[in-house]
Amino acid sequence: MSKLKQRETLMLVLFFIVSVMLNAASVVFFMAPHELASAGVAGIAIILYHFTGLGVGFWILFINIPLIIIGIIKFKLKFFATTIAAIVFTAALVELIPLVIPNTLIPFTDNTLLAAIVGGAFLGIAVGLMFRVGASHGGTDIVAKLIRLKYKHIQTGKFYIFFGVVIILAGAIVFWDHTLLLYSAICVVAMSFSTNMVLYGSDEARMVYIITKSDSNISKRLTTELTLGVTYIQGKGAYSDNDKKVLLCAMRNHTVPKARQIVMEEDENAFMIVTKASQVLGWGYKKLDSVDL
């Protein structure tokens, strides 16, 4: 096995371990003690735990069984081998952590708002990392992946907002506490945001349009100093009726200030338009054939 392959394998194993630990920690230290019913099987398990008395870990395993069967039919067994391992290890940690951690640390904070934000963020990061491994934590992760087979344009984190609304409404009915309903909503938003940041944050960039008389100098400096690709677009000024070359360039967010400085140095009267590109595919960015998460 090459060193590159070994490094990639080690990174995937690390993602898996961190994801499982964050998922279990979010349930044990933040959500379950505060009765926060977030998106996902964890939220349903917390509701059923307080309603029946059976362990959260037990319900995580029980709810996932039919979803795993459906998932295996639709996806490769390799995907669900890792998913099954994630489900089992997460359920085990949820049951074992309270046995080895002092009661003074559970809950980790008495502030329900902090618990909602941190617990939701931990859970969202855990989901994003597991998807990057090519697996999931089961439950609504599987449902989201099934739905994205048809609706690929919808980001994964948005599904959790929908699932979260349904689950937190159920939690509000069970716990009969409208305040918890609001805290659970905050938890879902934090989870959705952190999931999208892990999955799609690195894909975001800026699309820059530059209209200038010094197009040659600017394009040369952008390509040589910042190693950016620049494309000329033929344009015509509506007022002057003069032909113009518009520079089109995609770049990372942190590169924009450097590009702006180059434009200012070459032409103080240049016109620069910076827009957000939610995803950039191709050379220097994610590959065109990359699997959508």
ABEGO torsion letter per residue (X at the ends): XBAAAAAAAAAAAAAAAAAAAAAAAAAAAAAAAAGBBBBEAAAAAAAAAAAAGBBAAAAAAAAAAAAAAAAAAABBAAAAAAAAAAAAAAAAAAAAAAAABBAAAOBABABAAAAAAAAAAAAAAAAAAAAAAGBBAEEAAAAAAAAAAABAABBAAAAAAAAAAAAAAAAAAAAGBAAAAAAAAAAAAAAAAAAAAAAAAAABBBBBBBBBAAAAAAAAAAAAAAGBBBBBBBBBBAAAGBBBBBBBBBBBAAAAAAAAAAAAAABAABBBBBBBBABBBEBGBBBAABBBX
